Amino acid sequence: MSVSRRLIYRLLGGLAALALLAGVPVKAQTVAVSEAARAALPERVRQEGVLRIATSLQWAPFAYRSERDEPVGIDISLARLLAAKLGLQPSIDDMKFPTIITGVTSGRYHIGVNQLSMTPERLAAVDMVPYFSTTSVVLVRRGKTIGDLGNLCGMTFVVTQGSVQIRQLNQMSEACKGRGQAEIVQQLYPSSADTLLALSNGRGDAFLTAAPQGVYISRINSRVALIPGDVPDTERFPAGIMVEKGNAAMRRAVALALASAIEDGSYRKILEEYGVASAAVSAETVMQSAN
């Protein structure tokens, strides 16, 4: 096993241990089926009896592999909860992050989850149901400092291909150039694991990410540090659950299942177990996407 792969496993294994310390259940809880959500499913999905889920297990604490090599994380727990609400068996496939969207648009998967921000570009390709909202933070290699989170001009960021951070950094870079300052440079990597490894190895200056991700990584990886505070003036989008574009029945079924989980407290319990309850969305917000 290569040094880089051992580092990734240590990182993700540590995240799994942290999740267990936080009280993440190792056994699935009994969940009441939402009859309204199940009735809204496309007939072929109801007959198949399986919820096919696309994700990338490289994005702790949302979706990653435990020390037992099992899929775990906020998104994984939520996807399993939604499957239970729909009366379906979850089937989770691990893939490269950029291919999640194509897996859903092709109809191979019913939903895609990986803390996928609801950007205009993604909403042009897929429909999405919001489930998570958070701020952005910056990670750096330990020993580096940033004087002002409001001025990141001239810095080089490591970025995962297909991530919302590309759009955010592009907009921040344009603002820099508009003020006569140096643009922000991006180094792109094919997966989240590669991006985090690049940061740990000192490539680039920093990594822009969601607050829960930043907190987890900084606690586990001694080679990186979290810069205190949120990045101001970044374009924010809630994270959403992807479904095939124009599949109104599937979108409504997912929204009804999530709303049911919000109302009975099972959704919030997942967020609380990972310490991210402040990122919860309301049932009203979810149901706005149902129609």
C-alpha positions in Angstrom: 0.0 0.0 0.0 1.4 3.4 -1.0 2.2 6.1 1.6 -0.5 8.4 0.2 -3.2 5.7 0.4 -2.2 4.9 4.0 -2.5 8.6 4.8 -6.0 8.7 3.3 -7.1 5.5 5.2 -5.7 7.0 8.5 -7.6 10.2 7.9 -10.9 8.5 7.0 -10.4 5.9 9.7 -9.9 8.7 12.3 -13.1 10.4 11.0 -15.0 7.2 11.5 -13.7 6.9 15.1 -14.7 10.5 15.8 -18.2 9.8 14.4 -18.5 6.8 16.8 -17.4 8.9 19.7 -20.1 11.4 18.7 -22.6 8.7 19.1 -23.3 7.7 15.5 -25.4 4.5 15.7 -23.9 1.3 14.3 -27.3 -0.3 13.8 -30.2 1.1 11.7 -33.1 2.2 13.7 -36.7 1.2 13.0 -38.3 3.9 10.8 -42.0 4.3 10.0 -42.7 4.3 6.3 -44.2 7.5 5.0 -47.3 6.2 3.1 -47.6 9.6 1.3 -44.0 9.4 0.1 -44.3 5.8 -0.9 -47.5 6.5 -2.9 -45.7 9.3 -4.7 -43.0 7.0 -6.0 -42.9 6.0 -9.7 -44.5 2.6 -10.0 -41.4 1.0 -11.4 -39.3 2.1 -8.4 -42.0 0.9 -6.0 -42.1 -2.5 -7.8 -38.3 -2.8 -7.9 -38.1 -2.2 -4.1 -34.7 -0.7 -4.2 -33.4 2.9 -3.9 -30.3 3.1 -6.0 -27.9 5.8 -4.5 -24.9 7.4 -6.2 -22.2 8.9 -4.0 -18.4 9.3 -3.6 -17.1 7.8 -0.3 -14.2 10.3 0.0 -16.0 13.2 1.6 -16.1 12.8 5.4 -18.2 13.6 7.4 -20.8 13.3 4.6 -19.9 10.1 2.8 -16.8 8.0 3.5 -15.7 4.5 4.5 -15.4 3.3 8.1 -12.5 1.4 9.5 -14.6 -1.7 8.6 -14.7 -0.5 5.0 -18.5 0.3 5.3 -20.2 3.3 3.9 -20.9 5.9 6.7 -21.5 9.6 7.1 -24.2 12.2 7.2 -25.4 11.6 3.6 -25.2 7.9 3.9 -27.3 7.9 7.1 -29.8 10.2 5.5 -30.0 8.2 2.3 -30.7 5.1 4.3 -33.3 7.0 6.3 -35.0 8.1 3.1 -35.0 4.6 1.7 -36.7 3.4 4.9 -39.3 6.2 4.7 -40.0 5.1 1.1 -40.3 1.5 2.0 -37.3 0.6 -0.2 -33.9 -1.1 0.4 -30.9 1.2 -0.1 -28.3 0.2 -2.6 -25.2 2.5 -2.4 -22.6 2.8 -5.2 -19.2 4.5 -4.7 -17.8 6.5 -7.7 -15.7 9.4 -8.6 -17.3 12.7 -7.6 -17.8 14.2 -11.1 -19.7 11.1 -12.3 -22.5 11.3 -9.7 -24.5 13.7 -11.8 -24.2 11.6 -15.0 -25.2 8.5 -13.0 -28.4 10.3 -12.0 -29.1 11.9 -15.4 -28.7 8.6 -17.1 -31.4 7.0 -14.9 -29.0 4.5 -13.5 -29.4 5.9 -10.0 -32.6 7.2 -8.4 -30.8 9.8 -6.2 -27.3 11.3 -5.8 -25.9 12.5 -2.4 -22.5 14.0 -1.6 -23.1 17.4 -0.1 -23.9 18.6 -3.6 -24.6 22.3 -3.6 -27.7 23.4 -5.5 -25.9 25.6 -8.1 -27.7 27.0 -11.2 -25.4 24.7 -13.4 -26.5 21.6 -11.5 -30.1 22.6 -11.5 -30.0 22.8 -15.2 -29.0 19.2 -15.4 -30.9 17.6 -12.5 -33.7 18.3 -10.0 -32.7 18.7 -6.3 -34.3 18.6 -2.9 -32.6 20.8 -0.3 -31.5 19.1 3.0 -28.4 20.9 4.4 -27.2 24.5 4.7 -23.8 25.7 6.0 -21.1 28.3 5.7 -17.6 28.1 4.0 -14.3 27.9 5.8 -10.6 27.7 4.9 -8.1 24.9 5.7 -4.3 25.5 5.3 -1.2 23.4 5.8 -0.3 23.7 9.5 2.1 26.6 10.0 0.6 28.8 7.3 -1.5 31.8 8.2 -4.1 34.0 6.5 -4.3 37.6 7.5 -7.9 38.3 6.4 -10.5 35.8 5.3 -12.2 38.6 3.5 -9.2 39.0 1.2 -7.9 35.8 -0.3 -6.6 37.5 -3.5 -3.3 36.1 -4.9 -3.6 32.7 -3.2 -3.6 29.3 -4.8 -6.4 26.9 -3.7 -6.5 23.1 -4.2 -10.0 22.2 -5.5 -11.9 19.0 -6.5 -13.1 18.8 -10.0 -16.9 19.4 -10.3 -17.2 21.0 -6.8 -19.0 24.2 -6.0 -15.8 25.7 -4.7 -14.7 26.2 -8.4 -17.6 28.6 -8.9 -17.1 30.3 -5.5 -13.4 30.9 -6.1 -14.0 32.1 -9.6 -16.4 34.8 -8.3 -14.0 35.7 -5.5 -11.2 36.0 -8.0 -13.2 38.3 -10.3 -13.8 40.5 -7.3 -10.1 40.6 -6.6 -9.4 41.6 -10.2 -12.1 44.3 -10.0 -10.2 45.8 -7.1 -6.9 45.7 -9.0 -5.6 42.8 -6.9 -4.1 39.5 -8.0 -6.5 36.7 -9.0 -7.1 33.5 -7.1 -5.4 30.5 -8.7 -7.0 27.0 -8.6 -5.2 23.6 -8.7 -7.8 21.0 -9.7 -7.7 17.3 -8.5 -9.9 14.4 -9.6 -11.2 13.4 -6.2 -11.7 14.8 -2.7 -9.1 12.4 -1.3 -6.6 13.7 -3.8 -7.4 17.3 -3.0 -7.0 16.7 0.8 -3.7 14.9 0.2 -2.4 17.7 -1.9 -3.2 20.2 0.9 -1.5 17.9 3.4 1.6 17.8 1.2 1.8 21.5 0.9 0.5 22.0 -2.6 -1.3 25.2 -3.0 -2.0 27.6 -0.1 -5.4 26.6 1.1 -8.6 24.6 0.6 -12.1 26.2 0.7 -14.8 23.8 2.1 -18.0 23.5 4.1 -17.7 24.2 7.8 -18.4 20.6 9.0 -15.8 19.2 6.6 -13.3 21.8 7.8 -13.8 21.0 11.5 -13.6 17.2 11.0 -10.4 17.4 8.9 -8.6 19.8 11.2 -9.3 17.6 14.2 -8.0 14.5 12.5 -5.2 15.5 10.2 -2.3 17.1 12.2 -0.8 18.4 9.0 -3.6 20.9 8.3 -5.2 23.7 10.3 -8.6 25.4 10.3 -8.5 29.2 10.0 -11.0 30.5 12.6 -14.2 32.2 11.2 -16.3 31.9 8.1 -15.4 33.2 4.7 -17.5 36.3 4.1 -19.3 37.1 0.9 -19.2 33.7 -0.7 -22.1 32.7 -2.8 -24.0 30.1 -0.7 -26.3 27.3 -1.9 -28.0 24.6 0.2 -26.9 21.1 -0.4 -29.4 19.0 -2.2 -30.4 15.4 -3.0 -30.2 14.9 -6.8 -33.0 13.2 -8.8 -33.4 12.9 -12.6 -34.4 16.1 -14.3 -38.1 16.2 -15.0 -38.9 13.2 -12.8 -41.5 15.0 -10.8 -42.8 11.8 -9.1 -39.4 10.9 -7.8 -38.7 14.4 -6.7 -41.9 14.7 -4.8 -41.5 11.2 -3.2 -38.0 12.2 -1.9 -39.3 15.6 -0.6 -42.2 13.9 1.2 -39.9 11.3 2.7 -37.5 14.0 3.9 -40.3 16.2 5.3 -41.6 13.2 7.2 -38.1 12.6 8.6 -37.9 16.3 9.7 -41.3 16.1 11.3 -40.7 13.0 13.3 -37.2 14.1 14.4 -35.2 11.3 12.7 -33.6 13.8 10.3 -32.4 16.1 13.1 -31.1 13.2 15.1 -28.7 12.3 12.3 -27.4 15.9 12.2 -27.1 16.1 16.0 -25.1 12.9 16.0 -22.5 14.5 13.8 -22.7 17.9 15.5 -24.1 19.8 12.6 -27.7 20.4 13.7 -27.3 24.1 12.9 -27.3 23.2 9.2 -30.8 21.7 9.3 -33.5 22.9 6.9 -37.2 23.1 7.5 -39.9 20.9 6.2 -41.4 24.0 4.5 -38.1 24.6 2.6 -38.1 21.0 1.5 -41.7 20.9 0.3 -41.1 24.0 -1.9 -39.1 21.7 -4.1 -41.8 19.1 -4.3 -44.0 20.8 -6.9 
